[in-house]
């Protein structure tokens, strides 16, 4: 089983920084499972890994964000398990998800850069 996350600033049905299960990898398009439904994404815009993600992804606030509270600041975290978003609380090594209640390491050392 493989996992993928978006690595481009595309306005599609994927949450920035969230990992999705791969159904099929193709040379040009990859089929992801999003809320139980297939979504095809250009393969060149994805980061693909072989093991399930286990770290929070830190995402810079998009310039045109409309569903993120201003109080969250310039960045927020995305849960590796349920894809829930939440504000960063300090700079701790781990963080608990308000949605799925899982506790995961925060990927401070990972770079998640959208190609703008």
Order of alpha helices (4+ residues) and beta strands (2+ residues): beta-beta-beta-beta-beta-beta-beta-beta-beta-beta
